[in-house]
Amino acid sequence: MKYTPEQIGELVRNSRKSLDVTQKDLAMTSGTGLRFIIDLEKGKATCQIGKVLTVLHTLGIKMTLNPPVAETQAKESKS
């Protein structure tokens, strides 16, 4: 599944609110700035991926990356 910046922002916002955490507290806990959290929750496409991953980890959001099927098959045939 391909996620948009807006969907990731909505997930972050909903998770933060369900944990009863303010944007300011999340920024401090994840080592980012308040402006970054605001932009991330708005789905700003230019947010830095490293910071996004840190925020997801801080909130306990797990992400799974799956390689394309062709890449997986190529690795299996080399084994």
C-alpha positions as CSV (number, residue, x, y, z in Angstrom):
1,M,0.0,0.0,0.0
2,K,1.3,3.4,-0.9
3,Y,0.7,6.1,1.8
4,T,0.5,9.8,1.0
5,P,2.0,12.5,3.3
6,E,-1.5,13.5,4.3
7,Q,-2.4,9.9,5.4
8,I,0.8,9.7,7.4
9,G,0.1,13.1,9.0
10,E,-3.4,12.0,9.9
11,L,-2.1,8.8,11.4
12,V,0.4,10.8,13.5
13,R,-2.2,13.2,14.6
14,N,-4.8,10.5,15.6
15,S,-2.1,8.5,17.4
16,R,-0.8,11.5,19.3
17,K,-4.3,12.5,20.3
18,S,-5.3,9.0,21.4
19,L,-2.2,9.0,23.7
20,D,-3.3,12.4,25.0
21,V,0.0,14.0,24.0
22,T,0.3,17.6,22.9
23,Q,2.1,18.6,19.7
24,K,4.7,20.4,21.9
25,D,5.2,17.4,24.1
26,L,5.6,15.1,21.0
27,A,8.2,17.5,19.6
28,M,10.2,17.5,22.8
29,T,10.0,13.7,23.2
30,S,11.0,13.0,19.7
31,G,13.7,15.6,19.5
32,T,12.1,17.6,16.8
33,G,10.6,21.1,16.7
34,L,7.0,22.1,17.2
35,R,6.8,23.5,13.6
36,F,8.0,20.1,12.3
37,I,5.2,18.3,14.1
38,I,2.6,20.8,12.8
39,D,3.9,20.4,9.3
40,L,4.0,16.6,9.5
41,E,0.4,16.4,10.8
42,K,-0.7,18.7,7.9
43,G,0.8,16.3,5.4
44,K,3.6,18.6,4.2
45,A,5.4,16.5,1.6
46,T,8.8,18.1,2.2
47,C,9.2,16.8,5.8
48,Q,12.5,15.0,6.4
49,I,12.1,11.3,6.4
50,G,14.5,10.7,9.3
51,K,12.5,12.9,11.5
52,V,9.2,11.3,10.4
53,L,10.6,7.9,11.3
54,T,11.7,9.2,14.7
55,V,8.2,10.6,15.4
56,L,6.5,7.3,14.2
57,H,8.9,5.4,16.6
58,T,8.1,7.8,19.5
59,L,4.4,7.1,19.0
60,G,4.9,3.4,18.7
61,I,3.7,3.3,15.1
62,K,5.3,0.4,13.3
63,M,6.0,0.5,9.6
64,T,6.7,-2.4,7.2
65,L,8.5,-2.0,3.9
66,N,8.2,-4.8,1.4
67,P,10.5,-5.0,-1.6
68,P,9.0,-5.6,-5.0
69,V,8.2,-9.2,-5.8
70,A,10.9,-9.4,-8.5
71,E,13.6,-8.3,-6.1
72,T,12.5,-10.9,-3.5
73,Q,12.5,-13.6,-6.2
74,A,16.0,-12.6,-7.4
75,K,17.4,-12.9,-3.8
76,E,15.7,-16.3,-3.3
77,S,17.2,-17.7,-6.6
78,K,20.7,-16.7,-5.5
79,S,20.4,-18.6,-2.3
